[in-house]
Amino acid sequence: MGKAIHFGGGNIGRGFVGEFLHDAGYEVVFLDVVDDLIANIQKTPSYNITEISIGGESTKTVTNYRAINSKTHEADAVQEIATADIVTCAVGPRILQFIAPVIAKGLDARTMSAPLTVIACENAINATDTLRGHIATKTSEEVLETRAVFANCAIDRIVPNQPPNHGLNVRIEKYFEWAVEKPPFEKHGVQHPNIPAIHWVDKLEPYIERKLFTVNTGHATTAYYGHLRGKKTIAEALEDDYIRSTVHKVLDETASLITAKHNISEEEQKSYVEKIIDRISNPYLEDNIDRVGRAPVRKLSRKERFIGPASQLAERGMKFDNLLGAIEMALRFQNVPGDEESVELAQILKEETAEEATSHLTDLETDHPLFSYVLERVEIVQRETK
């Protein structure tokens, strides 16, 4: 078939993107910078993916892959990219700037007539555009325009905490959504890759916002309320009537934005919300509160799962009270063992004034209709945690 390069050999890389690239017939080359992980992938000829649903679980085997350390063996990584059909990544939005130079060198070295497909599979809006921006600082616009097609995507699949000593095997939710925009391929006059798992769409924003403001908002709301009430897993938190009802109220607010803004009916969104809450309530996922809540600084940023919908609702003069409650709970997710951002959050709230912290965390303008409401919550949390 062809060759696919995937940055990020972790559970999402192997268990989501890697699985579907393998199913589409590609040889998959994993690029990462963690020596032990690379060595493990290199010496292990196959790994299993166990898909979990309320109906039970099923296992499949993934083969036909290799791994390269893109830091210590950069020249090899560049050559792989230069001769690949597709590059994907699942490294976290903040790491995109670090993989961009290697991709740029791969494009510079490319002699294949067909352009390279680039899709950033991150939990962020238009992550591929962000990646392209970083690559643009390392190569010419002509190379970007002629040697690559950059397509944004929306991804949705829960990868819970893995059991101890799982090796390369991944336990993952059976349900998934992977929507990728078609127009960049049409603009280049080329056919998009034949990857059966991908849902190719004309307009991506409805899928991105529906997913981010339902799945991610609901998941994180559960985690932050659950953390404060001493729950250990998402399923356990959602057994608490107060938390479950609060998550519903938060998602009623994001649903009002999604139906007002996109061509999605109230009934369709209501059914989507019910499906999402059922999914994240699945006890078989054994999804840990601290895993879902980690990185609160990123999750409180402007385009993310809380400030993103709340700011748009405020601009439209619509209700956002329950989202404010979730924002306050996120602000309380401080100094959680193993989560650097929760330590950073505690530091910001301790060292900065309420106004400085609100601007720093949310990037909202001080005259934005949401700013004063978030400021109040910051002040409350600062008073209670100092």
N, C-alpha and C positions, 0 to 999 in steps of 0.2 A: 504493500500500500504506500506508505510514506513514513516520514519521520516527524515526531512531535517532540518539542523541547518543553519541559515543565520546570519552572523555578519553584523550589519548595518541595522537599521530599518528606514533609511531615504527614500527619494523618489526613488532612484535607487534600494535600497533593496526591497522595497515594490512593486515598479512599473515595475521592469525589472525581476530580479532574482526571487523574491517572486511570481510574477504572473506565471512564467513558472514552478516553482516547484509545485505550487498549481495545475496548469493544468495537471501536470504529476501524480497527485494523492497523493502527499506527504502531511503529516501534517507538517506545517512550524513553527519552533520555532525561533523567532527573538531574537538575543542577541545584546544588546547595553548598553551604560553607561549613557545615558541621561534619568534622572528620569521621566521628564514630558512625553517624547515620549513613554517610556515603559508603564507608567500608562495609557496613551491614547490608546495604542494598546491593553492592557489587558482589558480595559472596553468597547472596540468597537468590536462587534462580526463580522463585515464585513466592507469592504471598496470597493470603485469603482475605476476601472482603465478606463480612457477614452483615447482611441487610436485615434490620430489625423493624418489625411493625407489630401492632397489637395482635395481628393474626399469626404471629410467630416469627421465625427467622429462616433465611436461606443463605447459603455460602457459595461464592464463586472464586475461581483462582485466576490471578493475574500473572502473566509471563511476558517475555519479549521486551525487556527494559534494561537500561544501563544507568550508571550514575557517575557524575563527574563533580569534583570540587571546583566551582567556578572561580574561587579565590586563588587556590594554589596551582590550578591547571587552567588558567584563563585562556591560553592559546587554544587548547583543545575545545573549551566551551565555545569560543568564538567560531571555530571551524564547524562545530556541530550546528550552530545557529545559521551560519552562512549556507549550509546545505539542507536546512530543514524546510518543512512545509508550513508548520504552525508553531508558534511560541505562546505558551500560557504561563500564568503564575498564580500562586496563592501564598503570598509571603507577608501579607499585612500592608495596609496603605503606606505606612511610614518607611517601608523598606524599598518601595518602588524606585526611589532615587539611587539606591545602591546597585540595583540590577540593570539600570538604564545604560551605563557605559559599556557593559559587555554586549548588550543587544545592539548598541550603536556600532561597535566594532564588527559584530557579525553582519550587520547590514552593509557596512563599508566593504567587507570582504566578499559579498554575495555576487555570484555570477549567474545564478539561475534566472531564467527568463520570467518565471512565475513569481509574483510578489509573495512575501512572507505574511501569513495571517498572524496578527498579534491580538490576543484577548487577555485582559487582566481580570482574573476571577477573584475579586476582592469584595468584602462587605463595605462598599463605598460607592457613592454615586459617580458615574463616569470615570472609573478608575483607569480605564485604558487611555482616555484623554490625558489624565494626569501623568501616566507613564510616558506617553508620546511627548509631553512637554519636557520631561526630564531627558529623554533621548535627543530631543531637538537641540539641547545645549552641547551635545557631543558629536553631532554630524550635520550635514547640510539638509536644507529643506528639500532639495532635489532628490536626495537619497531617500528621505522619508516618503516623498510623494510617489516615487517610481518603484521602490523596492519593498514596500510594505503596505498592508491594509490593516488599519487599526479599527477594531470594532468593540464598542462597549457591551457589557453584559449585566444581567441581574442573575445572581445565584441564590439558591435556597436549598440547604440540606443540613441537618443537624449532625455534627460529629461529636458525640458525648465523650466524657472521660473514658479512657481505655483501661481494660483490666491490667493488673501487673503482669510483667514478663510476656507481653503480647507480641514482642518482636516487631515484624513489619505488618503483621495482620491488623486489620482495621474493622472495628464494629461501627456501623453507621446506620442512620435512619434510611428506611427503604424509600420514603417519599423524597422527591427532589424536583426542583424547577431550575432550568438553565436556559434563559432567554438571551439571545444575541441579536443585535441590530443588523438588518440586511443592507440598508442604503450605502454604507462604505464600499461594499463589494460591487453594487450596481454602478456607483460612481467610477470605479476603476475598470468596469466592464469585464469583471472576472466572476467566476462561479464561487460561491462560498463553499467551505469544506463540507464533505459529507459525513457529518457526525450525528447519528440518529438521536442521541440524547438531547441535542440542542433544539430548542423551539426558536425558529428564525422569525423575527418580527420587524414590521415597518417602523414602529415607534416604540422606543424602549422606556421612556420616562414613566408611563403608567405602571409597567411591571416593576421598575426599580422602586418607585415610591410606595406602591401597594405592598411590596415585600418588606422594604426597610421600615415603613411606618406601621406594619402589622406584625410580622414575625419578629423583627429585631426590637421594636418598641415593646411588644408584649412579653418577649423573652426577658429583656433587661428589666422591665417593670417588676416582673415576678421575682427576679434575682435580687433586686435592691430592697423590695419589701420583705422578701424571704430572709435576706441577710439580717435585717433589723429584728426580725422575729425568731431568729435562731434556727431557721430551717436548714437542712443539709442539701436537699435536691429540689429541682424545679417541680417534679411531680408531687413531692411532699408539700411544697409551698402552695401548690394549686389545690390541695385538699383542704386548705384553710379557707373557709367561706369568705372571710374579709378580703384576703388577697385575691381570690378568684373574682369576687365582685368588683374589686378595684381595677384589676386588669381589664375586665369587660368595660368599665366606665372609661378608662384611658383609650381603649380601642374604639369605643363609640365616637370619641372626639376625632381620632385619626380617620375613622371611616367617613365622618362628615366632610373632612377635607378631600379625601380620595374621590368620593362621589360627586362633590361640587366641582372638582378640577378636571377629572378624567371621565371618559365615557364609560363609567362603570355604574351599574344600577345599585340602589340601596340593598336590594334583595341579594344580588350577587356578592356584594361586599360583606353582608351579614353572614352569608353562608361560608365565605372565605375565612372570616374571623372565627366562626365556630370550628371550622376544620383545623385552624392553626392552634386554637386553645386545646383541642383534643390531641393534636400532635405533641405539643410540648408537655401535656399531662401524662404522656405515655411512661409508666414506671420502668418499662424495659430499657428505656434510654439511659436510666441512671445518671441523669445530667446534673452535675455539681453546681451549686449556687455560686461559689467563688469563681468557677471557670466562666460561667455566663456573665458574671458581673465585672470581670477583670477589664482593665483599661478604661476606667471611668472618665479620664480627661478627654480621651478621644470621643467617647460616647456622649459627652456633654457639648461637643463642638457644633458649629453653626449648621452644617448640613446633615448632621447625624439624626439618630432615632427620636430624640426628644425636642431639641431646639428647632430642628428642621420642620416638623409638623406644627409645633406650637407657634413658631414665628409666622408661618403662613396663615394659621388660623387667626392670630392677632391682627395681621395685616388685612384680613377679610372681615374683621369685626365679629368673629365666631368664638364659641366657647372653648377654653383650654385649661380650665381649673384642675382637672384630674391629671393632665400632663404636668402641671406645676408641682403636684404632689409627687409624681414620679421623679421629677428633676430634683426635688428636695431629698428624696431617698438616695438618688445617685450621689448627691453631694455628701451624704453621710457614709459612703462606702470608702472609708479611709483606713490606711495602715493595715491592709489585709495581707497576711503572710504570703509571699511569693508573687505579689502584684506590685511592681514598681510604680505604676501610675496611681495606685491608691495612696502610696506614700507621697508622691508628687502632689496629688490633690490636697492632702492634709497640709503640706508645706505652703501651697498657694493660699489656702484659706487662713493659715496662721500668720503669714508674713505680709499679705496684701490687704489693702482696705477692701470693703465690700464692693465698691464700685470698680476698683482695679481687678479684683478677682472675677467679677461678673464679665467684664470686657475680655479679660485674658482667656477665660474658659469658653465663653459662648461666641466671641467675636461679633456680638450684636452692637450696633451703634447706640449711643446713649439715648438718642431720641426715638429709637425703635419702640413701637407700642408694646413689645414684650419685655423690654429691658427692666423697667421699674418693678415688674412682678417677679422676675428672677432675682433681682437685687434684694427684694424682701426676703426671699427664701435663703439667699446667701447669708444675709444678716442673721437670720434665725439660727442657721447651722453654726455660724461663727460664734454667736453668743453661747450656744450650748456645748461647743467643743473646746472652747478656750479655757 
